[in-house]
Amino acid sequence: MQFLRKLFYFLIAVAMLALGALFAVQNEATVPLDLLVVQLPERSIALWVLLAFAIGGVVGLLTSLGMILRQRTALAAANRRLAKLRGQASTETGNQQASETKPVEPATDSTLQES
C-alpha cells in the first residue's frame, strides 16, 4: 500500500511538471515585470506565472511548518505535564501502574492522512 501511495505521488508530480512545461511552451510572449520600485527585465510570461506559483507554494509550506512546530511543542508540554501528574498520583496512591502508561506520541504525516 505504501508503494502505491508513493507511486501515486510520483505520477502526480510528473503530471504537474508536464503541465508546467506545456504551459511554458504555449505562452512564449515576453513581458517585463514592474514591482513598483524596480522593473525586472523581459522574460516569458509563463516563467513569471510559474515563479509566482512556486513562491506561493514555498510560503504556504513555511506557514504550515510553523503551525506544525507550534502544535508539537504544545503536545510535548502537555505530555510533560501529564507525566508529572501521573507521577504525583502514583506516589499518593501507591499505584505503580499509572506511571507505566506511555504518553501520547506526536502525530506524523502518515497518521494525519489516515484519519
Backbone torsions as a table, in degrees:
resi	resn	phi	psi	omega
1	MET	NA	-39.9	178.5
2	GLN	-62.6	-39.0	178.6
3	PHE	-62.3	-42.5	179.6
4	LEU	-64.3	-38.2	179.0
5	ARG	-64.2	-45.3	179.2
6	LYS	-64.8	-39.9	177.8
7	LEU	-62.8	-42.0	178.7
8	PHE	-61.1	-46.4	179.3
9	TYR	-64.5	-38.2	178.0
10	PHE	-63.5	-44.1	179.3
11	LEU	-65.0	-37.7	176.3
12	ILE	-63.4	-43.3	179.5
13	ALA	-63.6	-42.3	178.5
14	VAL	-64.2	-41.8	178.9
15	ALA	-63.5	-39.9	179.0
16	MET	-66.0	-40.6	177.3
17	LEU	-64.1	-40.3	178.4
18	ALA	-64.4	-42.6	178.0
19	LEU	-65.0	-38.5	177.1
20	GLY	-63.8	-41.7	178.6
21	ALA	-66.0	-42.4	178.0
22	LEU	-62.7	-41.7	177.8
23	PHE	-61.9	-42.3	-179.2
24	ALA	-65.9	-38.6	-179.5
25	VAL	-68.7	-36.9	-175.7
26	GLN	-84.0	-11.2	-180.0
27	ASN	-120.6	77.7	-174.9
28	GLU	-89.7	-9.0	-177.1
29	ALA	-59.7	137.7	178.4
30	THR	-100.2	138.4	179.6
31	VAL	-140.4	145.7	173.0
32	PRO	-82.0	151.1	178.2
33	LEU	-107.2	118.6	-178.0
34	ASP	-102.7	115.2	-177.8
35	LEU	-110.7	56.4	179.2
36	LEU	59.2	-61.4	-175.6
37	VAL	-102.2	-16.2	-179.5
38	VAL	-138.0	141.1	177.2
39	GLN	-112.3	117.5	-179.4
40	LEU	-80.6	155.0	-177.0
41	PRO	-66.9	164.5	-179.7
42	GLU	-66.9	130.5	176.1
43	ARG	-140.7	170.4	178.3
44	SER	-61.8	139.8	179.1
45	ILE	-63.1	-31.7	177.6
46	ALA	-63.8	-38.3	178.1
47	LEU	-62.0	-45.6	179.9
48	TRP	-63.2	-42.3	-178.5
49	VAL	-67.8	-45.6	179.6
50	LEU	-65.8	-35.7	177.1
51	LEU	-65.3	-42.2	177.4
52	ALA	-63.6	-40.2	177.6
53	PHE	-62.5	-44.6	-179.7
54	ALA	-65.6	-42.8	178.8
55	ILE	-63.4	-40.3	176.7
56	GLY	-62.6	-39.9	177.5
57	GLY	-63.5	-42.4	179.6
58	VAL	-65.8	-42.2	178.1
59	VAL	-62.5	-41.5	177.6
60	GLY	-63.1	-42.3	178.2
61	LEU	-63.6	-42.8	179.6
62	LEU	-65.7	-37.2	178.3
63	THR	-65.4	-46.1	-179.5
64	SER	-69.2	-31.2	176.7
65	LEU	-62.6	-41.3	177.2
66	GLY	-61.2	-41.8	179.3
67	MET	-67.8	-39.4	179.4
68	ILE	-64.3	-45.0	179.2
69	LEU	-62.5	-38.8	178.1
70	ARG	-64.0	-42.2	179.4
71	GLN	-67.3	-39.0	178.6
72	ARG	-66.4	-36.9	177.3
73	THR	-64.9	-43.3	178.8
74	ALA	-64.8	-39.0	178.5
75	LEU	-65.7	-41.0	178.5
76	ALA	-63.5	-41.6	178.1
77	ALA	-64.1	-40.5	178.3
78	ALA	-65.4	-38.7	177.5
79	ASN	-65.0	-39.8	177.3
80	ARG	-63.3	-44.0	179.2
81	ARG	-64.1	-40.8	179.1
82	LEU	-63.3	-43.7	178.9
83	ALA	-63.0	-39.8	179.1
84	LYS	-64.8	-44.4	179.8
85	LEU	-66.6	-38.7	177.7
86	ARG	-66.2	-37.0	176.7
87	GLY	-63.8	-41.2	178.1
88	GLN	-65.9	-40.1	-178.8
89	ALA	-67.0	-37.7	-178.0
90	SER	-71.6	-33.6	178.5
91	THR	-74.0	-32.2	-180.0
92	GLU	-73.2	-42.0	-175.2
93	THR	-97.8	-12.7	-177.7
94	GLY	77.3	14.1	-178.4
95	ASN	-90.9	108.5	-179.2
96	GLN	-80.5	-16.7	-177.5
97	GLN	-67.5	-31.8	-178.7
98	ALA	-65.5	-33.2	-178.9
99	SER	-78.4	-16.4	179.7
100	GLU	-84.3	-10.0	-179.7
101	THR	-68.0	133.2	-176.7
102	LYS	-77.6	135.0	176.7
103	PRO	-69.1	160.3	179.8
104	VAL	-66.5	133.4	179.8
105	GLU	-88.8	149.5	179.0
106	PRO	-62.0	144.7	179.8
107	ALA	-71.7	142.3	175.8
108	THR	-104.6	171.1	-179.9
109	ASP	-59.9	-38.1	-177.7
110	SER	-68.8	-37.0	179.1
111	THR	-73.7	-29.1	177.7
112	LEU	-71.1	-35.4	-178.4
113	GLN	-74.2	-29.4	-178.3
114	GLU	-73.3	-26.4	-176.8
115	SER	-90.0	NA	NA
